[in-house]
Amino acid sequence: MEPSAGGSTTVSESELYRRVQAFLPKEQECQHHGILRWTLHKKVQSSPTSSLALVRVVIKELEKAERVDCRKNIIPLLHTLMYAVKQTAHIPDDLYKRVYDFCKRLLTFPQPYCSLGLISSRQMKAELCTPGLMYERMVVAEQSLKNEHYPFQERVFVFADPEVFCGSLSDLLQGDIQASGSGLGRFRTPLDHMRSVVQHSIQAVLGGERCHGPSLAQALTDMGEDIGPVFQKVVAALEQSAEEGGKGERGQLSNRLQQLYREILSTTHLDPLSSGSLCDSPLPNPEMSFHLWKEDEDIWKELARCVRSCSMSEQFSGTQDQEAFELCDLLGDLMPSETLRHSVMSNDSGIERDLPPGADVSLTSSMESCSVAHDSKHTFSLGKVDSATNKGNRLSRRGGIKLRPTVSEGIVLMQETLEEQGHLRAGWEEQGRAKLQRRAGSSMMQLPNCSKRPRHFTARIVTIGDDRVLGRLARTFHSLRKREARRLFLTSKVNLQFYYIPVSDDPSPSSPAKENVPPFAENPCAFGAYLGMVDPWYESNIKSLGFTIPDLAKRQTNTRQKEPFLSDVISYYVRMGRQPVYFTIYQVKISFCCLTKEPVEEVFLSHLEMEFPEFKRIARSLKEKQKKNSGEVCGAVVSMHYKKVTLSGRDIDVGLSVKMSSAQISAISSSETEDLNCLTLTLNESQTKNKSSEEQKIRTCNIRFHSLERRSFTVVLDKDSRRAFKDVQSIEISPCLDPCYSVQKSRKSKFGSRDGGYDGLCKYMNQRLTLPINTFSGIIN
C-alpha cells in the first residue's frame, strides 16, 4: 500500500474521459475494448485520487446517456462505475447519493437494465449506510478469511479443455493464474489481505479528513501477526452496521472505527494525525485453481475436496458423523472406477453378540467406507489391520444409504428450483405451451416464505474451450442433478455458478461454408458467438479472449509476466457477470441396429449431427458435378416424426418420410431475429426448384428419426468426436426433464389426486433442465 502522492501517478479527469470513451461501443467492431477496459482499471487502482475521479467521470457519462437515451452505453458504464466504487478508498456522501439516485432511475427501464439497476441500487444503499462494505465482503469471501461475522466463502475453479489447451496455451494460462496470487512482486498471505481490509474500511468510513493513510499503513505493517484481532473488530463493526440496515446512526460506526484507528497508531507510537493523504488498497484477485478437464467427474472431485477441507466443514451445519457419511456417499458416486467391489462370503448373522471375541463393532472411518460400493442393505467386510494395537483383523459394520430422498430433502430441492425461477408463472407457462423465449437474468424478487438455508460456499466454475467443453459441462451438470435427486448433498451446501470463455484451437476458420449447412455447424465457438450477440459487453471483454489468448501464447517469453492479464479478466468476469442465460439441455435416446445392444440415453446442449457415411462421398461427387437429379440419387429414406412449434403455442404433430444424407440439429441461433428456445433442424437434402433452403429448416422441441432402409447412420453430440455413436437405427430427442422435478412428480403421482393432476408447488416448477451461463447483462432485446 503506497500513498498516492509518492508511489502512484494521478490521472487527470480529461485523460480518464478519453480512456472511457475508447472502450464504449462503436459502430465499427473492435476486439481491443476489453484490453482498453483492463488498462483503465490498472491505471487507477493504485491511485485513490484517480479512482475517485473515475467515479465522477463515469456517473457524468451515465447521466448523459440517460438524457440522450443512448442505452448501448449504459451497461458498460454501469459495470465500470460499480467496479470503481468497490476499489475507491473514500467516496463523499453526495457522490454516493448521486450514484444511488441514478441506479434507482434505472428501475423504470426495460429488462435487463431494471434488473441491473435493482442490484446496483441495493449495493449503493448498503454502501451509503456502511462505506467499504462491498470491498470487505468481497475480500473476506474470495480469500477465505476466517471470522465469526461473515462466514461466506468463494472459490474460482478454471477448467480448460485439454483438446484446446495444450502446450504453450496451457502453460500461459497456468502461469498467469499462479502470478495472480502475487502482489507487488511477492506472494500475498492472509495477513496481507487482513491489512487491506482494515486499511480500506477505516479510510472508507473516516475519509482523508480524519485519517492519515501512510501512518495507518505503516502501523498495520508493524503489527505483524497481531493484525488478527483488529481485523475481527473491523469486520464485526461493518457487519453490525449492515444488519441494522441504516436504522442505526451512521455516527456509531464512525466513532468505533475512529477509536480503533487511534488504538492502532498508539500501539506503534505514531501520532494520530487528524488528516492527510489516503493509501491505495488494490482489490486482490480471488483464489483460483487451474485444471485441465480430462475426466467428466473432475469438477465434482474438486468440489468434494473443498467440502472436506477444514475451513469449509467448520461453516456447515450438521454433525461430524453425518458429514462424513454424506461425503462417503458423494465420493462413492464420483469415483466409480476407483471403488472396487469384492464379493466376500460371510457367515455373519448380523447380530452383535455373534461376533468373535475382541471384534470392534464401531464404524470404520469415512475414507474406508468410501472404498466399498454402496447398497441399500448393510454390507459387512473385514476391516484393515490396526497397526497401533496389532489386534489383527476387525469385523466392521458399514452403514447403507437410502436411495429415496426424504420429504425435507425434497422441499430443499423444490425451494432451489423455485428461487432460481424467481416467479411462479415460469413453470405454469411451460405446462401450457412450449416456451420459445429464452430465459435470462437473475430475478431479485424472492418468493415469500421460501427462504432456503444460506449456503456459505460459492463455487464459480469457469470453463474455457469451444462448444465441446460446454457439452461436457451439461452432461456433468445433469449427472449431478440425478445424484442430488437421489441423495441431497451439494445443493444444500454449495452455490454453483457457471461461466464460459470461448477459445478454439482454430479461432479464425477459413474453410468455405458447406451447402445447406448453417453457420453454427461451422463455428467451433457458436456459444461464444451467441453470448456476444445478446450481450455486447461479453463480446468486448470475454469473447475477444478467443483471439487474445493464442496471440499471447505466441509472444510468450520465459520471464514471468509482471501484470497477469488473463486472471484479471477472469476476476472481472466472475465478479461482475451475475446475469445468467439459461440453455435447455436435451436428452436423446439412441437405438442401434444390433438388437443385442442396449439403447443409450445421452444429453446434449447445442448441437447434434446425424450422417449416413456411405452417402458422404457420393454427395460430394454429385455436388461437384452439379447434377440436377442429385436429390433422386443421393440419400437414405428416413421416417421423421416431430412436433412443430409455433409462436401461438398450438404445436402441430407432423410425420413424414424424407430422403437425406445428413441432418444438423442446433439449439443455438446465429441470428438475433430467430432467437427461439427450441431446436432448429436443417436437412442436408438436395434443393429442388420448389423448395428453398429456408423451407428445409424445421423448428421443434421433440423429434424422432428412424431409418427405413436398414441403413445405419452416425450421431455426434456437441461437435465432440469423443461422443460419437455408430450403427444407429433411430434417435428420439426431447427436452431433458429436471431429475429433481421427476422426483417430486413421482411423489405427487403416488399421493396426488385421482385425476392425475399434480397439486401444490410442484405445478410451478420448471420441468426442463437448464444450464445457466453467467454474462454481464443477460439478453439485451
TIVOMI-606522 format. One line per 5 residues: their letters; for each residue x, y, z of C-alpha. Coordinates in pm, whole numbers. Layout:
N
a = X,Y,Z  ...
END
This chain:
781
mepsa = 0,0,0  158,323,-114  42,681,-83  -92,830,-396  140,1125,-368
ggstt = 451,913,-371  415,573,-531  142,633,-790  61,882,-1058  -263,1078,-1051
vsese = -457,1068,-1378  -645,1379,-1484  -1019,1373,-1550  -964,1462,-1915  -736,1160,-1958
lyrrv = -991,938,-1780  -1268,1071,-2005  -1065,986,-2314  -996,635,-2189  -1362,575,-2102
qaflp = -1473,687,-2448  -1221,449,-2604  -1390,128,-2486  -1753,235,-2536  -1943,57,-2816
keqec = -1880,195,-3163  -2043,131,-3497  -1728,-45,-3608  -1645,-356,-3406  -1324,-353,-3206
qhhgi = -1161,-655,-3046  -950,-444,-2809  -1226,-293,-2595  -1156,-547,-2321  -787,-460,-2316
lrwtl = -871,-89,-2300  -1104,-152,-2006  -834,-355,-1827  -576,-83,-1889  -806,181,-1740
hkkvq = -868,-15,-1420  -499,-94,-1384  -422,275,-1425  -647,393,-1143  -642,104,-894
sspts = -316,224,-737  -429,585,-701  -719,673,-467  -746,1019,-621  -767,881,-975
slalv = -1021,618,-871  -1247,883,-721  -1209,1093,-1036  -1311,792,-1245  -1632,759,-1043
rvvik = -1714,1124,-1116  -1640,1089,-1487  -1843,771,-1532  -2150,898,-1343  -2149,1206,-1566
eleka = -2142,984,-1876  -2425,770,-1738  -2643,1074,-1678  -2562,1193,-2030  -2655,853,-2177
ervdc = -2983,871,-1987  -3066,1216,-2125  -2995,1128,-2489  -3141,775,-2450  -2816,604,-2555
rknii = -2882,272,-2389  -2595,89,-2556  -2353,280,-2331  -2541,226,-2005  -2432,-130,-1925
pllht = -2057,-81,-1999  -2056,242,-1798  -2257,92,-1511  -2020,-204,-1472  -1721,31,-1489
lmyav = -1879,252,-1224  -1958,-28,-978  -1612,-182,-1020  -1453,157,-949  -1675,214,-644
kqtah = -1557,-111,-489  -1192,-8,-517  -1213,363,-428  -1061,441,-91  -1322,702,8
ipddl = -1631,844,-164  -1814,1153,-34  -2177,1112,69  -2307,1346,-201  -2144,1133,-471
ykrvy = -2283,816,-311  -2634,964,-326  -2583,1075,-685  -2491,723,-793  -2774,575,-585
dfckr = -3033,806,-742  -2923,712,-1093  -2944,339,-1015  -3298,389,-884  -3398,561,-1208
lltfp = -3287,252,-1399  -3578,66,-1240  -3809,236,-1491  -3612,92,-1784  -3696,-241,-1952
qpycs = -3504,-561,-1896  -3217,-614,-1839  -3150,-252,-1733  -3403,-262,-1448  -3251,-582,-1305
lglis = -2902,-436,-1310  -3039,-113,-1164  -3206,-303,-880  -2886,-489,-794  -2673,-173,-813
srqmk = -2918,37,-610  -2920,-222,-332  -2542,-227,-327  -2518,152,-323  -2776,178,-45
aelct = -2567,-60,164  -2251,139,81  -2423,462,174  -2503,324,519  -2179,126,559
pglmy = -1893,256,342  -1643,-12,238  -1890,-299,287  -1861,-437,-67  -1481,-440,-53
ermvv = -1477,-607,289  -1723,-881,194  -1558,-948,-140  -1207,-988,4  -1326,-1194,302
aeqsl = -1523,-1434,81  -1273,-1464,-205  -969,-1509,21  -1148,-1737,275  -1056,-1516,571
knehy = -1193,-1679,886  -1416,-1466,1104  -1727,-1501,1317  -1949,-1245,1147  -1935,-1311,772
pfqer = -1889,-1687,710  -1933,-1685,332  -1654,-1816,111  -1595,-1826,-263  -1353,-2007,-486
vfvfa = -1289,-1994,-859  -1222,-2318,-1049  -1085,-2278,-1401  -1137,-2589,-1616  -977,-2585,-1960
dpevf = -1040,-2834,-2238  -717,-3030,-2295  -809,-3068,-2663  -768,-2691,-2699  -526,-2600,-2418
cgsls = -214,-2798,-2483  147,-2692,-2483  200,-2316,-2477  -168,-2229,-2420  -184,-2438,-2104
dllqg = 147,-2302,-1974  34,-1946,-2042  -295,-1975,-1854  -149,-2171,-1564  141,-1928,-1522
diqas = -91,-1629,-1538  -317,-1769,-1265  -18,-1850,-1044  115,-1496,-1091  -222,-1351,-986
gsglg = -161,-1466,-629  134,-1229,-604  112,-862,-533  389,-603,-555  631,-873,-661
rfrtp = 563,-1111,-370  307,-1366,-266  22,-1219,-63  -62,-1401,260  -391,-1395,454
ldhmr = -234,-1138,688  -179,-908,390  -544,-941,293  -649,-864,650  -438,-548,645
svvqh = -601,-446,317  -950,-491,465  -863,-289,775  -690,-16,571  -971,20,318
siqav = -1254,2,575  -1110,269,805  -1032,501,513  -1377,449,355  -1556,546,677
lgger = -1328,821,811  -1200,971,488  -898,1192,443  -1021,1447,695  -989,1213,995
chgps = -740,952,873  -379,963,760  -330,673,518  51,637,521  66,633,902
laqal = -210,374,919  -39,156,657  291,169,846  119,88,1175  -61,-213,1028
tdmge = 265,-342,880  445,-309,1214  172,-506,1392  271,-826,1212  61,-1124,1317
digpv = -124,-915,1575  -347,-785,1295  -596,-1069,1355  -791,-916,1649  -805,-578,1475
fqkvv = -941,-744,1161  -1211,-919,1364  -1318,-588,1520  -1341,-416,1184  -1550,-694,1029
aaleq = -1776,-700,1337  -1833,-325,1316  -1916,-330,944  -2144,-632,962  -2330,-493,1263
saeeg = -2389,-171,1074  -2507,-364,768  -2751,-570,977  -2906,-254,1113  -2969,-150,754
gkger = -2948,220,811  -3179,209,1114  -2890,285,1345  -2692,605,1344  -2406,641,1096
gqlsn = -2201,805,1368  -2177,485,1572  -1975,310,1303  -1761,618,1253  -1690,651,1625
rlqql = -1596,283,1661  -1351,293,1372  -1213,628,1485  -1137,482,1827  -985,171,1666
yreil = -774,392,1439  -629,575,1741  -558,246,1918  -367,114,1618  -147,423,1598
stthl = -91,432,1973  45,75,1982  310,168,1729  394,501,1898  281,704,1598
dplss = 97,1032,1628  -272,1003,1529  -270,1274,1265  -608,1431,1207  -590,1442,829
gslcd = -370,1354,536  -350,1161,211  -501,816,165  -333,492,59  -448,259,-211
splpn = -578,-88,-126  -590,-274,-460  -860,-536,-483  -673,-871,-498  -778,-1138,-743
pemsf = -987,-1419,-595  -836,-1753,-508  -819,-1957,-831  -719,-2307,-925  -637,-2423,-1277
hlwke = -731,-2770,-1403  -712,-2949,-1734  -1054,-3114,-1761  -953,-3466,-1855  -1234,-3661,-1686
dediw = -1601,-3567,-1665  -1604,-3609,-1288  -1308,-3381,-1220  -1538,-3092,-1131  -1721,-3281,-862
kelar = -1398,-3427,-724  -1266,-3076,-672  -1592,-2970,-507  -1574,-3271,-277  -1221,-3178,-173
cvrsc = -1336,-2826,-89  -1625,-2958,118  -1384,-3186,303  -1144,-2905,387  -1143,-2791,746
smseq = -1219,-2430,657  -1536,-2538,482  -1659,-2800,726  -1649,-2555,1016  -1909,-2340,844
fsgtq = -2155,-2616,758  -2419,-2736,998  -2460,-3099,1090  -2270,-3347,1300  -1931,-3475,1200
dqeaf = -2055,-3829,1153  -2333,-3713,926  -2095,-3506,715  -1854,-3798,683  -2140,-4029,586
elcdl = -2272,-3788,323  -1921,-3734,188  -1880,-4109,168  -2193,-4125,-47  -2067,-3846,-273
lgdlm = -1722,-3993,-327  -1877,-4330,-394  -2075,-4172,-676  -1792,-3958,-806  -1527,-4229,-834
psetl = -1695,-4547,-958  -1382,-4656,-1140  -1174,-4626,-826  -1408,-4818,-598  -1370,-5187,-648
rhsvm = -1643,-5417,-522  -1536,-5757,-398  -1783,-6030,-314  -1694,-6187,20  -1854,-6499,163
sndsg = -1968,-6407,513  -2108,-6617,796  -2208,-6312,993  -2563,-6336,1127  -2596,-5960,1166
ierdl = -2623,-5987,1545  -2355,-5822,1753  -2349,-6095,2018  -2245,-6345,1748  -1928,-6151,1669
ppgad = -1600,-6323,1758  -1427,-6216,2082  -1230,-5893,2053  -1413,-5769,1745  -1486,-5397,1724
vslts = -1839,-5313,1621  -1775,-4944,1568  -1798,-4795,1228  -1480,-4753,1032  -1358,-4422,910
smesc = -1532,-4246,630  -1247,-4298,387  -1257,-4675,449  -1628,-4670,390  -1579,-4497,56
svahd = -1379,-4793,-73  -1681,-5019,-67  -1976,-4999,-303  -2294,-4863,-150  -2611,-5068,-141
skhtf = -2949,-5025,20  -2863,-5308,260  -2584,-5331,517  -2252,-5460,390  -2009,-5648,606
slgkv = -1640,-5700,540  -1315,-5746,720  -1159,-5421,834  -798,-5319,797  -527,-5426,1036
dsatn = -480,-5188,1328  -109,-5119,1317  -115,-4935,1650  -260,-5217,1861  -179,-5518,1641
kgnrl = -506,-5682,1740  -547,-5841,1399  -843,-5812,1167  -1155,-5644,1298  -1505,-5714,1178
srrgg = -1672,-5384,1097  -2025,-5293,1000  -2075,-5033,730  -2398,-4842,710  -2612,-4844,397
iklrp = -2758,-4545,217  -3114,-4450,145  -3199,-4438,-223  -3514,-4229,-180  -3489,-3868,-70
tvseg = -3673,-3764,242  -3955,-3512,247  -3724,-3241,385  -3470,-3301,110  -3747,-3280,-149
ivlmq = -3854,-2945,-6  -3498,-2813,-34  -3483,-2917,-400  -3820,-2756,-466  -3713,-2431,-300
etlee = -3393,-2435,-504  -3590,-2463,-830  -3849,-2203,-736  -3589,-1947,-625  -3391,-1995,-944
qghlr = -3704,-1921,-1147  -3789,-1619,-931  -4157,-1607,-1021  -4443,-1854,-1002  -4562,-1828,-1360
agwee = -4248,-1977,-1513  -4342,-2338,-1457  -4711,-2272,-1526  -4643,-2132,-1873  -4424,-2427,-1963
qgrak = -4705,-2669,-1889  -4941,-2475,-2117  -4714,-2443,-2422  -4354,-2466,-2531  -4183,-2153,-2406
lqrra = -3997,-2013,-2705  -3848,-1711,-2534  -3512,-1795,-2380  -3499,-1715,-2010  -3221,-1485,-1893
gssmm = -3132,-1275,-1592  -3142,-1348,-1221  -3465,-1248,-1057  -3419,-1047,-739  -3781,-1091,-637
qlpnc = -3760,-1371,-383  -4063,-1581,-308  -4235,-1515,27  -4189,-1777,298  -3949,-1966,71
skrpr = -3608,-1864,203  -3366,-2150,193  -3080,-2207,431  -2790,-1985,324  -2510,-2173,153
hftar = -2180,-2042,281  -1968,-2171,-6  -1993,-2045,-365  -1808,-2235,-636  -1755,-2029,-950
ivtig = -1675,-2275,-1227  -1512,-2118,-1534  -1492,-2344,-1839  -1257,-2248,-2122  -1273,-2406,-2466
ddrvl = -1504,-2440,-2763  -1858,-2578,-2779  -1739,-2922,-2678  -1648,-2814,-2325  -2000,-2680,-2266
grlar = -2143,-3008,-2390  -1937,-3188,-2129  -2047,-2937,-1867  -2413,-3001,-1948  -2358,-3375,-1921
tfhsl = -2182,-3338,-1586  -2447,-3099,-1456  -2719,-3350,-1548  -2540,-3629,-1362  -2510,-3405,-1056
rkrea = -2882,-3328,-1057  -2953,-3700,-1075  -2735,-3760,-769  -2898,-3471,-585  -3245,-3606,-662
rrlfl = -3144,-3941,-515  -2943,-3809,-223  -2921,-3441,-133  -2566,-3320,-69  -2420,-3030,-268
tskvn = -2746,-2842,-322  -2779,-2758,46  -2413,-2661,87  -2268,-2524,-237  -2392,-2245,-460
lqfyy = -2281,-2329,-814  -2216,-2052,-1068  -2107,-2132,-1424  -1903,-1913,-1659  -1776,-1971,-2010
ipvsd = -1481,-1828,-2205  -1484,-1932,-2573  -1140,-2029,-2702  -1075,-2251,-3001  -762,-2410,-3138
dpsps = -861,-2251,-3471  -1012,-1914,-3371  -1044,-1790,-3730  -1153,-2077,-3952  -1108,-2002,-4319
spake = -1280,-2307,-4463  -1566,-2224,-4700  -1920,-2278,-4583  -2085,-2601,-4684  -2407,-2611,-4879
nvppf = -2724,-2633,-4665  -2512,-2632,-4350  -2598,-2348,-4109  -2324,-2119,-3977  -2340,-2264,-3625
aenpc = -2222,-2602,-3756  -1905,-2446,-3896  -1829,-2219,-3600  -1646,-2413,-3324  -1746,-2144,-3071
afgay = -2112,-2095,-3159  -2198,-2048,-2792  -1949,-1765,-2757  -2082,-1603,-3074  -2437,-1624,-2940
lgmvd = -2348,-1480,-2598  -2158,-1199,-2767  -2460,-1131,-2989  -2705,-1094,-2699  -2457,-923,-2460
pwyes = -2219,-672,-2627  -2015,-624,-2307  -1949,-1001,-2306  -1840,-966,-2669  -1589,-693,-2580
niksl = -1436,-846,-2267  -1474,-1225,-2287  -1530,-1338,-2645  -1232,-1131,-2755  -1010,-1356,-2541
gftip = -1051,-1621,-2810  -815,-1411,-3021  -605,-1268,-2737  -501,-1594,-2567  -347,-1760,-2878
dlakr = -174,-1433,-2962  -27,-1407,-2611  91,-1769,-2630  285,-1694,-2950  456,-1393,-2789
qtntr = 517,-1566,-2456  866,-1537,-2312  1044,-1733,-2044  1016,-1446,-1795  717,-1439,-1565
qkepf = 453,-1185,-1657  451,-896,-1409  91,-795,-1477  -135,-1102,-1506  -387,-1014,-1775
lsdvi = -594,-1332,-1811  -652,-1381,-1439  -753,-1014,-1410  -1012,-1059,-1684  -1141,-1380,-1523
syyvr = -1169,-1198,-1190  -1364,-916,-1354  -1593,-1171,-1524  -1679,-1370,-1211  -1732,-1053,-1006
mgrqp = -1947,-855,-1247  -2105,-1132,-1458  -2405,-1221,-1244  -2683,-1231,-1509  -2729,-1589,-1636
vyfti = -2857,-1703,-1973  -3041,-2036,-1947  -2983,-2303,-2211  -3215,-2603,-2230  -3044,-2941,-2204
yqvki = -3186,-3201,-2444  -3187,-3575,-2399  -3153,-3820,-2684  -3233,-4190,-2680  -3012,-4376,-2927
sfccl = -3114,-4720,-3055  -2870,-4933,-3252  -2911,-5171,-3544  -2777,-5458,-3337  -3070,-5581,-3131
tkepv = -2843,-5721,-2861  -2701,-5375,-2794  -2892,-5181,-2532  -3019,-4833,-2620  -2819,-4542,-2484
eevfl = -2960,-4228,-2325  -2740,-3920,-2356  -2777,-3543,-2326  -2652,-3260,-2545  -2665,-2885,-2523
shlem = -2604,-2713,-2854  -2562,-2942,-3150  -2644,-3289,-3284  -2530,-3416,-3620  -2652,-3731,-3790
efpef = -2497,-3858,-4112  -2506,-4163,-4338  -2138,-4238,-4402  -2199,-4429,-4725  -2360,-4125,-4889
kriar = -2098,-3876,-4776  -1860,-3944,-5063  -2141,-3976,-5316  -2294,-3645,-5214  -1957,-3474,-5252
slkek = -1908,-3604,-5604  -2262,-3510,-5704  -2211,-3160,-5572  -1901,-3119,-5785  -2081,-3240,-6099
qkkns = -2389,-3030,-6012  -2638,-3286,-6135  -2997,-3175,-6146  -3133,-3507,-6029  -2899,-3540,-5733
gevcg = -3195,-3544,-5493  -3322,-3864,-5654  -2990,-4046,-5633  -2821,-3945,-5308  -2976,-4011,-4967
avvsm = -3148,-4267,-4748  -3517,-4272,-4666  -3581,-4176,-4305  -3907,-4166,-4114  -3937,-3843,-3918
hykkv = -4195,-3756,-3654  -4179,-3421,-3480  -4391,-3162,-3305  -4368,-2831,-3489  -4361,-2537,-3250
tlsgr = -4537,-2211,-3325  -4547,-1872,-3157  -4917,-1917,-3086  -4847,-2220,-2871  -5055,-2454,-3092
didvg = -4798,-2722,-3161  -4856,-2939,-3467  -4770,-3309,-3487  -4605,-3389,-3820  -4500,-3724,-3963
lsvkm = -4330,-3774,-4298  -4057,-3964,-4481  -3764,-3782,-4637  -3455,-3875,-4833  -3141,-3722,-4695
ssaqi = -2771,-3783,-4647  -2728,-3593,-4319  -2901,-3353,-4082  -2793,-3078,-3843  -2985,-3002,-3523
saiss = -2893,-2691,-3327  -3024,-2521,-3016  -2828,-2200,-3082  -2940,-1935,-3324  -2694,-1737,-3534
seted = -2944,-1456,-3591  -3092,-1230,-3327  -3425,-1219,-3508  -3455,-1600,-3499  -3351,-1646,-3136
lnclt = -3603,-1903,-3011  -3566,-2152,-2729  -3612,-2460,-2945  -3426,-2688,-3184  -3365,-2593,-3546
ltlne = -3342,-2890,-3784  -3168,-2848,-4118  -3190,-3139,-4361  -2898,-3177,-4597  -3106,-3286,-4893
sqtkn = -3054,-3150,-5241  -3262,-2845,-5318  -3523,-2855,-5588  -3685,-2574,-5779  -3988,-2574,-5550
kssee = -3803,-2590,-5217  -3577,-2321,-5077  -3318,-2356,-4803  -3544,-2169,-4560  -3824,-2425,-4612
qkirt = -3583,-2701,-4517  -3549,-2560,-4162  -3779,-2715,-3903  -3828,-2574,-3553  -3925,-2824,-3289
cnirf = -3856,-2944,-2936  -3943,-3312,-2983  -3837,-3517,-3283  -3777,-3882,-3373  -3576,-4029,-3663
hsler = -3592,-4389,-3783  -3403,-4534,-4077  -3635,-4733,-4308  -3388,-4899,-4545  -3182,-5093,-4292
rsftv = -2914,-4832,-4329  -2730,-4718,-4018  -2613,-4366,-3951  -2373,-4199,-3711  -2457,-3945,-3441
vldkd = -2219,-3684,-3298  -2317,-3479,-2993  -2197,-3122,-2934  -1937,-3146,-3216  -1732,-3378,-2994
srraf = -1580,-3675,-3173  -1538,-3840,-2832  -1918,-3856,-2811  -1985,-4020,-3147  -2214,-4322,-3193
kdvqs = -2207,-4555,-3493  -2451,-4810,-3638  -2752,-4613,-3513  -3100,-4717,-3624  -3315,-4448,-3459
ieisp = -3292,-4150,-3225  -3553,-3973,-3016  -3488,-3617,-2894  -3683,-3427,-2630  -3612,-3162,-2362
cldpc = -3439,-3315,-2064  -3655,-3320,-1753  -3501,-3194,-1433  -3438,-3505,-1218  -3544,-3307,-913
ysvqk = -3878,-3234,-1078  -3918,-3601,-1168  -3878,-3697,-802  -4150,-3452,-699  -4372,-3569,-982
srksk = -4340,-3934,-879  -4419,-3844,-518  -4726,-3642,-618  -4847,-3917,-852  -4832,-4158,-560
fgsrd = -5016,-3936,-315  -5188,-3697,-559  -5542,-3663,-680  -5734,-3927,-868  -5744,-3739,-1196
ggydg = -5365,-3749,-1217  -5317,-3378,-1153  -5016,-3255,-961  -5113,-3023,-678  -4901,-2795,-465
lckym = -4588,-2607,-569  -4487,-2892,-799  -4701,-2747,-1080  -4500,-2423,-1067  -4163,-2593,-1103
nqrlt = -3972,-2571,-1429  -3987,-2913,-1588  -3691,-2864,-1819  -3334,-2887,-1701  -3143,-2574,-1799
lpint = -2776,-2484,-1775  -2720,-2122,-1659  -2417,-1945,-1807  -2341,-1613,-1642  -2297,-1299,-1852
fsgii = -2281,-927,-1773  -2634,-832,-1874  -2819,-1145,-1984  -3007,-1086,-2311  -3047,-731,-2438
n = -3359,-717,-2654
END
